[in-house]
Every structure is written in structure tokens, then in C-alpha cells.
Amino acid sequence: MDLFIYEVLEKASKAKKKENKIKVLKDNETWALKDILRGTYDAKVQWMLPAGEPPYTPNAPESAPSNLLRRNTDFRYFVRSKEAAAMKPYKRESIFIGLIEAVHPQDAKVVISMINKQKFSGITRNVIEEAFPGLLLD
């Protein structure tokens, strides 16, 4: 069974040694995890969403209808690009609220941290670069 993204990040954060942090990330490699890490740590990734925490209703943990393994493709609407620039801000923000309300509430917090570029405790850029070489492009 796949772990939620927040569980992978917590497990990696709590690991004592750098090698163990890298192993946790590699063992749980998904595009969703890599998108979250790149979106948080890569300065070239710029978000077209207002900073801070948006008003939303967190989902109940036991009944989240979706997860980031399915919904990470929505990130393309939030990153500064031609596709996102063509979209009206209210539509982009509506899709974002829909995403964070559909996933586990802890994963929603991870996504909000990502768009605010808040790094994850215990996970350094160096750890990410060793786990996923070439992921960070800045």
C-alpha cells in the first residue's frame, strides 16, 4: 500500500541519518512526491496562487475521496506557465481549493506548504538531490 505524501515526508524527517532519509524518499518514489519536493525546493518553480493559507474545509481523514497520487497533475494549473496564465485567477484558485478539499487533510497542509515554499523539517536540499538527482533545476 502506498503511503500518503505527508507520511513519507514525516518518515524521512524523523530518520536520524542522511542515508536513511534518502532511503525513505527513494523507497516511496512517486511523481506526486517528486512534484511536492520540486515545488517546494526549486526556485525556478513559481506559483500563481496567493501566499498564505486559503479558506477551505479540510476533508475527514478517513473519507478523503482522492489523494495526491491522483491529483498532482492539477499542479500544472498553479505553476507559472502559458497554460496557467491563460486561466482566470478565480478558476485557478477554485481548482486549488477543490484539490486541497479532496485529499487527506495532512496532504492538503503539505500542498499549502509547497505553494508557500516552506521547506520540510529535516529534509534538506542535499538529501533531495542525492535521492533524486536532476530533480531540482535551479
Backbone as JSON Lines, residues from 0, in Angstrom:
{"i":0,"aa":"M","n":[0.84,-1.19,0.0],"ca":[0.0,0.0,0.0],"c":[0.88,1.25,0.0]}
{"i":1,"aa":"D","n":[0.55,2.2,-0.85],"ca":[1.29,3.45,-0.91],"c":[0.98,4.3,0.31]}
{"i":2,"aa":"L","n":[2.01,4.96,0.8],"ca":[1.82,5.9,1.9],"c":[1.31,7.22,1.34]}
{"i":3,"aa":"F","n":[0.61,7.97,2.19],"ca":[0.27,9.34,1.81],"c":[1.58,10.13,1.74]}
{"i":4,"aa":"I","n":[1.59,11.2,0.98],"ca":[2.79,12.03,0.84],"c":[3.24,12.56,2.19]}
{"i":5,"aa":"Y","n":[2.31,13.01,3.02],"ca":[2.69,13.54,4.33],"c":[3.36,12.47,5.18]}
{"i":6,"aa":"E","n":[2.94,11.2,5.03],"ca":[3.55,10.12,5.8],"c":[4.99,9.88,5.36]}
{"i":7,"aa":"V","n":[5.23,9.94,4.07],"ca":[6.6,9.78,3.54],"c":[7.49,10.91,4.07]}
{"i":8,"aa":"L","n":[6.98,12.14,4.0],"ca":[7.76,13.29,4.46],"c":[8.03,13.23,5.96]}
{"i":9,"aa":"E","n":[7.04,12.8,6.74],"ca":[7.22,12.65,8.19],"c":[8.27,11.59,8.48]}
{"i":10,"aa":"K","n":[8.17,10.47,7.79],"ca":[9.11,9.36,7.99],"c":[10.53,9.8,7.64]}
{"i":11,"aa":"A","n":[10.69,10.5,6.53],"ca":[12.01,10.99,6.12],"c":[12.52,12.04,7.1]}
{"i":12,"aa":"S","n":[11.65,12.92,7.57],"ca":[12.05,13.96,8.52],"c":[12.55,13.37,9.83]}
{"i":13,"aa":"K","n":[11.9,12.31,10.27],"ca":[12.24,11.7,11.57],"c":[13.46,10.78,11.5]}
{"i":14,"aa":"A","n":[13.85,10.36,10.32],"ca":[15.02,9.5,10.19],"c":[16.24,10.23,10.71]}
{"i":15,"aa":"K","n":[17.07,9.53,11.46],"ca":[18.23,10.16,12.12],"c":[19.39,10.44,11.17]}
{"i":16,"aa":"K","n":[19.65,9.49,10.28],"ca":[20.81,9.63,9.4],"c":[20.38,10.04,7.99]}
{"i":17,"aa":"K","n":[21.28,10.76,7.34],"ca":[21.03,11.22,5.97],"c":[20.72,10.05,5.04]}
{"i":18,"aa":"E","n":[21.46,8.95,5.17],"ca":[21.27,7.79,4.32],"c":[19.85,7.22,4.48]}
{"i":19,"aa":"N","n":[19.36,7.25,5.72],"ca":[18.01,6.73,5.99],"c":[16.94,7.64,5.39]}
{"i":20,"aa":"K","n":[17.17,8.95,5.45],"ca":[16.24,9.91,4.84],"c":[16.16,9.66,3.34]}
{"i":21,"aa":"I","n":[17.31,9.48,2.71],"ca":[17.37,9.23,1.27],"c":[16.66,7.92,0.93]}
{"i":22,"aa":"K","n":[16.88,6.9,1.74],"ca":[16.24,5.59,1.51],"c":[14.72,5.7,1.59]}
{"i":23,"aa":"V","n":[14.21,6.41,2.58],"ca":[12.76,6.59,2.72],"c":[12.2,7.26,1.46]}
{"i":24,"aa":"L","n":[12.86,8.32,1.0],"ca":[12.39,9.02,-0.19],"c":[12.44,8.12,-1.42]}
{"i":25,"aa":"K","n":[13.55,7.42,-1.61],"ca":[13.69,6.54,-2.77],"c":[12.69,5.38,-2.74]}
{"i":26,"aa":"D","n":[12.51,4.8,-1.54],"ca":[11.59,3.65,-1.41],"c":[10.14,4.03,-1.67]}
{"i":27,"aa":"N","n":[9.84,5.31,-1.54],"ca":[8.46,5.78,-1.72],"c":[8.35,6.74,-2.9]}
{"i":28,"aa":"E","n":[9.22,6.57,-3.88],"ca":[9.27,7.47,-5.04],"c":[7.98,7.41,-5.84]}
{"i":29,"aa":"T","n":[7.36,8.56,-5.99],"ca":[6.2,8.73,-6.87],"c":[6.35,10.1,-7.53]}
{"i":30,"aa":"W","n":[5.6,10.3,-8.61],"ca":[5.64,11.63,-9.24],"c":[5.07,12.67,-8.3]}
{"i":31,"aa":"A","n":[4.08,12.28,-7.5],"ca":[3.48,13.23,-6.56],"c":[4.52,13.71,-5.54]}
{"i":32,"aa":"L","n":[5.29,12.78,-4.98],"ca":[6.32,13.14,-4.02],"c":[7.37,14.05,-4.67]}
{"i":33,"aa":"K","n":[7.81,13.68,-5.86],"ca":[8.83,14.48,-6.55],"c":[8.28,15.86,-6.92]}
{"i":34,"aa":"D","n":[7.01,15.92,-7.31],"ca":[6.41,17.23,-7.62],"c":[6.37,18.12,-6.37]}
{"i":35,"aa":"I","n":[6.01,17.53,-5.24],"ca":[5.95,18.29,-3.98],"c":[7.35,18.8,-3.62]}
{"i":36,"aa":"L","n":[8.34,17.94,-3.7],"ca":[9.71,18.34,-3.35],"c":[10.23,19.41,-4.3]}
{"i":37,"aa":"R","n":[10.0,19.22,-5.58],"ca":[10.48,20.22,-6.56],"c":[9.73,21.54,-6.37]}
{"i":38,"aa":"G","n":[8.43,21.47,-6.18],"ca":[7.64,22.67,-5.99],"c":[8.04,23.46,-4.76]}
{"i":39,"aa":"T","n":[8.56,22.76,-3.77],"ca":[8.97,23.41,-2.52],"c":[10.38,23.96,-2.59]}
{"i":40,"aa":"Y","n":[11.31,23.16,-3.13],"ca":[12.73,23.48,-3.03],"c":[13.34,24.14,-4.28]}
{"i":41,"aa":"D","n":[12.7,24.03,-5.42],"ca":[13.27,24.57,-6.65],"c":[12.79,26.01,-6.86]}
{"i":42,"aa":"A","n":[13.73,26.94,-6.87],"ca":[13.39,28.37,-7.02],"c":[12.8,28.68,-8.39]}
{"i":43,"aa":"K","n":[13.06,27.84,-9.4],"ca":[12.51,28.07,-10.73],"c":[11.0,27.83,-10.77]}
{"i":44,"aa":"V","n":[10.49,27.05,-9.83],"ca":[9.06,26.79,-9.77],"c":[8.4,27.96,-9.05]}
{"i":45,"aa":"Q","n":[7.59,28.69,-9.77],"ca":[6.9,29.85,-9.21],"c":[5.4,29.59,-9.26]}
{"i":46,"aa":"W","n":[4.75,29.85,-8.14],"ca":[3.33,29.57,-8.01],"c":[2.49,30.79,-8.36]}
{"i":47,"aa":"M","n":[1.37,30.55,-9.03],"ca":[0.45,31.63,-9.4],"c":[-0.77,31.62,-8.48]}
{"i":48,"aa":"L","n":[-0.51,31.41,-7.21],"ca":[-1.57,31.39,-6.2],"c":[-1.19,32.38,-5.11]}
{"i":49,"aa":"P","n":[-2.18,32.95,-4.43],"ca":[-1.86,33.87,-3.33],"c":[-1.13,33.13,-2.21]}
{"i":50,"aa":"A","n":[-0.18,33.82,-1.58],"ca":[0.56,33.22,-0.47],"c":[-0.36,33.09,0.74]}
{"i":51,"aa":"G","n":[0.04,32.24,1.65],"ca":[-0.74,32.03,2.87],"c":[-1.64,30.82,2.75]}
{"i":52,"aa":"E","n":[-2.51,30.66,3.73],"ca":[-3.45,29.53,3.73],"c":[-4.81,30.0,3.26]}
{"i":53,"aa":"P","n":[-5.34,29.38,2.22],"ca":[-6.64,29.81,1.7],"c":[-7.77,29.33,2.61]}
{"i":54,"aa":"P","n":[-8.93,29.97,2.51],"ca":[-10.08,29.46,3.26],"c":[-10.58,28.18,2.58]}
{"i":55,"aa":"Y","n":[-10.61,27.1,3.33],"ca":[-11.1,25.84,2.78],"c":[-11.61,24.96,3.91]}
{"i":56,"aa":"T","n":[-12.35,23.93,3.56],"ca":[-12.87,22.98,4.53],"c":[-12.09,21.68,4.39]}
{"i":57,"aa":"P","n":[-11.22,21.37,5.36],"ca":[-10.45,20.12,5.27],"c":[-11.37,18.91,5.26]}
{"i":58,"aa":"N","n":[-10.98,17.92,4.51],"ca":[-11.73,16.67,4.43],"c":[-11.5,15.85,5.69]}
{"i":59,"aa":"A","n":[-12.41,14.94,5.98],"ca":[-12.2,13.99,7.08],"c":[-11.13,13.0,6.63]}
{"i":60,"aa":"P","n":[-10.13,12.72,7.49],"ca":[-9.03,11.84,7.08],"c":[-9.48,10.47,6.57]}
{"i":61,"aa":"E","n":[-10.53,9.94,7.14],"ca":[-10.97,8.59,6.77],"c":[-11.85,8.56,5.52]}
{"i":62,"aa":"S","n":[-12.22,9.73,5.02],"ca":[-13.13,9.72,3.86],"c":[-12.67,10.62,2.71]}
{"i":63,"aa":"A","n":[-11.38,10.87,2.62],"ca":[-10.87,11.69,1.52],"c":[-11.15,10.98,0.19]}
{"i":64,"aa":"P","n":[-11.87,11.64,-0.73],"ca":[-12.23,10.98,-1.98],"c":[-11.08,10.83,-2.98]}
{"i":65,"aa":"S","n":[-9.98,11.51,-2.74],"ca":[-8.86,11.43,-3.68],"c":[-7.55,11.5,-2.9]}
{"i":66,"aa":"N","n":[-6.45,11.51,-3.63],"ca":[-5.14,11.65,-2.99],"c":[-4.18,12.33,-3.97]}
{"i":67,"aa":"L","n":[-3.02,12.7,-3.47],"ca":[-2.06,13.42,-4.31],"c":[-1.47,12.53,-5.4]}
{"i":68,"aa":"L","n":[-1.52,11.22,-5.23],"ca":[-1.04,10.34,-6.29],"c":[-1.91,10.47,-7.54]}
{"i":69,"aa":"R","n":[-3.16,10.87,-7.36],"ca":[-4.08,11.07,-8.49],"c":[-4.17,12.54,-8.9]}
{"i":70,"aa":"R","n":[-4.07,13.43,-7.93],"ca":[-4.37,14.84,-8.18],"c":[-3.15,15.71,-8.44]}
{"i":71,"aa":"N","n":[-1.94,15.17,-8.34],"ca":[-0.75,16.01,-8.54],"c":[-0.69,16.6,-9.95]}
{"i":72,"aa":"T","n":[-1.4,16.02,-10.89],"ca":[-1.4,16.59,-12.25],"c":[-2.08,17.95,-12.28]}
{"i":73,"aa":"D","n":[-2.9,18.26,-11.27],"ca":[-3.53,19.58,-11.2],"c":[-2.51,20.69,-10.93]}
{"i":74,"aa":"F","n":[-1.33,20.33,-10.45],"ca":[-0.31,21.35,-10.15],"c":[0.02,22.19,-11.38]}
{"i":75,"aa":"R","n":[-0.17,21.64,-12.57],"ca":[0.15,22.38,-13.8],"c":[-0.66,23.67,-13.92]}
{"i":76,"aa":"Y","n":[-1.81,23.72,-13.27],"ca":[-2.63,24.93,-13.32],"c":[-2.13,26.03,-12.38]}
{"i":77,"aa":"F","n":[-1.27,25.65,-11.45],"ca":[-0.83,26.59,-10.41],"c":[0.58,27.14,-10.63]}
{"i":78,"aa":"V","n":[1.36,26.49,-11.48],"ca":[2.74,26.89,-11.75],"c":[2.75,27.94,-12.85]}
{"i":79,"aa":"R","n":[3.6,28.94,-12.71],"ca":[3.7,29.99,-13.72],"c":[4.06,29.35,-15.06]}
{"i":80,"aa":"S","n":[3.12,29.44,-16.01],"ca":[3.3,28.86,-17.34],"c":[2.27,29.51,-18.28]}
{"i":81,"aa":"K","n":[2.39,29.22,-19.57],"ca":[1.42,29.75,-20.53],"c":[0.02,29.21,-20.24]}
{"i":82,"aa":"E","n":[-0.05,27.91,-19.94],"ca":[-1.34,27.28,-19.65],"c":[-2.02,27.93,-18.45]}
{"i":83,"aa":"A","n":[-1.26,28.14,-17.39],"ca":[-1.83,28.74,-16.18],"c":[-2.14,30.21,-16.38]}
{"i":84,"aa":"A","n":[-1.31,30.92,-17.14],"ca":[-1.53,32.34,-17.37],"c":[-2.81,32.6,-18.17]}
{"i":85,"aa":"A","n":[-3.2,31.63,-18.99],"ca":[-4.41,31.78,-19.79],"c":[-5.68,31.59,-18.95]}
{"i":86,"aa":"M","n":[-5.52,31.06,-17.76],"ca":[-6.66,30.77,-16.9],"c":[-6.98,31.97,-16.0]}
{"i":87,"aa":"K","n":[-8.24,32.22,-15.79],"ca":[-8.67,33.29,-14.88],"c":[-8.26,32.92,-13.45]}
{"i":88,"aa":"P","n":[-7.78,33.9,-12.67],"ca":[-7.34,33.6,-11.3],"c":[-8.4,32.89,-10.45]}
{"i":89,"aa":"Y","n":[-9.67,33.29,-10.57],"ca":[-10.7,32.65,-9.75],"c":[-10.86,31.17,-10.12]}
{"i":90,"aa":"K","n":[-10.68,30.83,-11.4],"ca":[-10.77,29.43,-11.84],"c":[-9.61,28.62,-11.28]}
{"i":91,"aa":"R","n":[-8.39,29.19,-11.36],"ca":[-7.2,28.53,-10.83],"c":[-7.36,28.3,-9.33]}
{"i":92,"aa":"E","n":[-7.82,29.33,-8.62],"ca":[-7.98,29.21,-7.17],"c":[-9.1,28.22,-6.82]}
{"i":93,"aa":"S","n":[-10.12,28.15,-7.65],"ca":[-11.21,27.19,-7.44],"c":[-10.69,25.75,-7.59]}
{"i":94,"aa":"I","n":[-9.86,25.51,-8.59],"ca":[-9.27,24.18,-8.79],"c":[-8.38,23.84,-7.59]}
{"i":95,"aa":"F","n":[-7.62,24.83,-7.12],"ca":[-6.74,24.61,-5.96],"c":[-7.55,24.23,-4.72]}
{"i":96,"aa":"I","n":[-8.6,24.98,-4.44],"ca":[-9.45,24.67,-3.28],"c":[-10.06,23.27,-3.44]}
{"i":97,"aa":"G","n":[-10.5,22.95,-4.63],"ca":[-11.04,21.61,-4.89],"c":[-10.03,20.52,-4.6]}
{"i":98,"aa":"L","n":[-8.78,20.76,-4.97],"ca":[-7.72,19.78,-4.72],"c":[-7.48,19.6,-3.23]}
{"i":99,"aa":"I","n":[-7.28,20.69,-2.5],"ca":[-6.94,20.54,-1.08],"c":[-8.14,20.07,-0.25]}
{"i":100,"aa":"E","n":[-9.35,20.27,-0.74],"ca":[-10.51,19.74,-0.03],"c":[-10.76,18.26,-0.35]}
{"i":101,"aa":"A","n":[-10.17,17.75,-1.43],"ca":[-10.4,16.37,-1.84],"c":[-9.38,15.38,-1.27]}
{"i":102,"aa":"V","n":[-8.25,15.88,-0.81],"ca":[-7.19,14.98,-0.34],"c":[-7.18,14.92,1.19]}
{"i":103,"aa":"H","n":[-6.4,13.99,1.73],"ca":[-6.23,13.86,3.17],"c":[-5.83,15.23,3.74]}
{"i":104,"aa":"P","n":[-6.37,15.62,4.89],"ca":[-6.08,16.96,5.43],"c":[-4.59,17.22,5.66]}
{"i":105,"aa":"Q","n":[-3.82,16.21,5.99],"ca":[-2.38,16.4,6.18],"c":[-1.69,16.62,4.84]}
{"i":106,"aa":"D","n":[-2.15,15.94,3.8],"ca":[-1.61,16.18,2.46],"c":[-1.98,17.58,1.99]}
{"i":107,"aa":"A","n":[-3.16,18.05,2.35],"ca":[-3.57,19.42,2.0],"c":[-2.59,20.42,2.62]}
{"i":108,"aa":"K","n":[-2.18,20.18,3.86],"ca":[-1.22,21.06,4.52],"c":[0.13,21.03,3.8]}
{"i":109,"aa":"V","n":[0.51,19.86,3.31],"ca":[1.77,19.72,2.56],"c":[1.7,20.57,1.29]}
{"i":110,"aa":"V","n":[0.58,20.53,0.59],"ca":[0.41,21.3,-0.65],"c":[0.45,22.8,-0.34]}
{"i":111,"aa":"I","n":[-0.2,23.21,0.73],"ca":[-0.18,24.63,1.11],"c":[1.24,25.05,1.47]}
{"i":112,"aa":"S","n":[1.97,24.2,2.18],"ca":[3.38,24.5,2.49],"c":[4.19,24.63,1.21]}
{"i":113,"aa":"M","n":[3.91,23.77,0.23],"ca":[4.64,23.79,-1.03],"c":[4.44,25.13,-1.75]}
{"i":114,"aa":"I","n":[3.2,25.58,-1.87],"ca":[2.98,26.83,-2.61],"c":[3.54,28.04,-1.86]}
{"i":115,"aa":"N","n":[3.76,27.88,-0.56],"ca":[4.36,28.95,0.25],"c":[5.87,28.77,0.39]}
{"i":116,"aa":"K","n":[6.41,27.74,-0.31],"ca":[7.86,27.45,-0.31],"c":[8.4,27.24,1.11]}
{"i":117,"aa":"Q","n":[7.6,26.61,1.97],"ca":[8.04,26.3,3.33],"c":[8.67,24.92,3.33]}
{"i":118,"aa":"K","n":[9.96,24.88,3.54],"ca":[10.7,23.62,3.49],"c":[10.28,22.7,4.63]}
{"i":119,"aa":"F","n":[10.46,21.4,4.41],"ca":[10.05,20.39,5.38],"c":[11.18,20.13,6.38]}
{"i":120,"aa":"S","n":[10.85,20.13,7.62],"ca":[11.82,19.93,8.7],"c":[12.59,18.62,8.49]}
{"i":121,"aa":"G","n":[13.9,18.71,8.58],"ca":[14.74,17.52,8.48],"c":[15.02,17.06,7.06]}
{"i":122,"aa":"I","n":[14.44,17.7,6.07],"ca":[14.69,17.31,4.67],"c":[15.39,18.48,3.99]}
{"i":123,"aa":"T","n":[16.65,18.28,3.71],"ca":[17.45,19.35,3.11],"c":[17.51,19.18,1.59]}
{"i":124,"aa":"R","n":[17.92,20.23,0.96],"ca":[18.11,20.21,-0.5],"c":[19.11,19.12,-0.89]}
{"i":125,"aa":"N","n":[20.16,18.97,-0.1],"ca":[21.19,17.97,-0.36],"c":[20.59,16.55,-0.33]}
{"i":126,"aa":"V","n":[19.71,16.29,0.62],"ca":[19.05,14.98,0.71],"c":[18.24,14.72,-0.55]}
{"i":127,"aa":"I","n":[17.5,15.72,-0.99],"ca":[16.66,15.58,-2.19],"c":[17.53,15.34,-3.42]}
{"i":128,"aa":"E","n":[18.62,16.09,-3.54],"ca":[19.49,15.94,-4.71],"c":[20.14,14.56,-4.76]}
{"i":129,"aa":"E","n":[20.43,13.99,-3.59],"ca":[21.01,12.64,-3.58],"c":[19.94,11.58,-3.84]}
{"i":130,"aa":"A","n":[18.74,11.8,-3.34],"ca":[17.66,10.83,-3.56],"c":[17.2,10.84,-5.02]}
{"i":131,"aa":"F","n":[17.05,12.05,-5.57],"ca":[16.53,12.2,-6.94],"c":[17.42,13.15,-7.74]}
{"i":132,"aa":"P","n":[18.58,12.66,-8.21],"ca":[19.48,13.53,-8.97],"c":[18.78,14.15,-10.18]}
{"i":133,"aa":"G","n":[19.0,15.44,-10.38],"ca":[18.44,16.14,-11.53],"c":[17.02,16.65,-11.32]}
{"i":134,"aa":"L","n":[16.42,16.39,-10.16],"ca":[15.05,16.84,-9.91],"c":[14.99,18.37,-9.75]}
{"i":135,"aa":"L","n":[15.91,18.91,-8.98],"ca":[15.93,20.35,-8.75],"c":[16.75,21.02,-9.84]}
{"i":136,"aa":"L","n":[16.15,21.97,-10.54],"ca":[16.79,22.53,-11.74],"c":[17.38,23.92,-11.54]}
{"i":137,"aa":"D","n":[17.2,24.52,-10.39],"ca":[17.75,25.87,-10.19],"c":[19.2,25.82,-9.73]}
